[in-house]
Amino acid sequence: MNYSNLSKIRPKLRTTGNITGNFGKSKVKSGSSLNDLGGDGNIGIKQDEYLNRLYYAFDNTTDTQLRQFLYQEIRKIHIQRGTW
């Protein structure tokens, strides 16, 4: 009669290794790394130039949603600088 070694294999508890839960990928904080796109020059331009472009776009558009977005961005930069 043949005996198998399957009864000798013990299941291992998951107490070592990386914490996963994203289908094998390591867990990361939620949110985008681009939250403050113009905040510190992430897009290759300085904050002053970004602010000038925001002002120019704000003055030259009639779209209310775009004006609201531009206003929020301008306000966020000014609050960050402490000049609001």
C-alpha positions in Angstrom: 0.0 0.0 0.0 1.4 3.4 -1.0 1.3 6.3 1.5 1.5 9.9 0.4 3.4 12.7 2.1 0.3 15.0 1.9 -0.7 14.4 5.4 2.7 15.6 6.6 2.4 19.0 4.9 1.3 21.6 7.5 -0.4 24.8 6.4 1.7 27.8 7.2 0.1 30.8 8.8 0.5 34.1 7.0 2.6 35.8 9.7 5.6 36.8 7.5 6.1 38.7 4.3 4.5 41.9 2.9 1.0 43.0 3.9 -1.1 42.6 0.7 -4.7 43.1 -0.1 -4.5 44.7 -3.5 -4.3 41.4 -5.4 -0.7 40.7 -4.5 0.5 44.3 -4.7 1.8 46.0 -1.6 -0.8 48.2 0.1 -0.4 51.9 -0.6 -2.1 55.0 0.7 -5.0 56.1 -1.4 -5.1 59.3 -3.3 -3.2 60.7 -6.2 0.4 61.8 -6.2 -0.8 64.7 -8.3 -3.0 66.3 -5.7 -1.2 69.6 -5.7 -0.2 69.8 -9.3 1.0 73.3 -9.4 1.9 73.5 -5.8 5.7 72.9 -6.0 6.5 72.8 -9.7 5.5 69.2 -10.3 4.6 70.0 -13.9 7.9 71.5 -14.9 7.1 75.2 -14.3 7.6 77.4 -11.3 4.7 78.3 -9.1 4.8 81.9 -10.1 4.5 81.0 -13.8 1.7 78.6 -13.0 -0.1 81.3 -11.0 0.3 83.8 -13.9 -1.2 81.2 -16.3 -4.1 80.7 -13.9 -4.8 84.4 -13.8 -4.6 84.7 -17.6 -7.0 81.8 -18.1 -9.4 83.2 -15.4 -9.5 86.6 -17.2 -10.0 85.1 -20.7 -12.7 82.4 -20.1 -16.4 82.6 -19.8 -17.0 79.0 -18.8 -18.3 79.0 -15.2 -16.9 75.6 -14.3 -13.5 76.5 -15.5 -13.6 79.9 -13.7 -14.6 78.1 -10.5 -11.7 75.6 -10.8 -9.2 78.4 -11.6 -10.4 80.4 -8.7 -10.0 77.5 -6.3 -6.5 76.8 -7.6 -5.5 80.5 -7.2 -7.0 80.6 -3.8 -5.2 77.4 -2.7 -1.8 78.8 -3.8 -2.4 82.1 -2.0 -3.5 80.3 1.2 -0.4 78.1 1.0 1.8 81.2 0.7 -0.1 83.1 3.4 -1.1 86.0 1.2 -4.8 85.5 1.0 
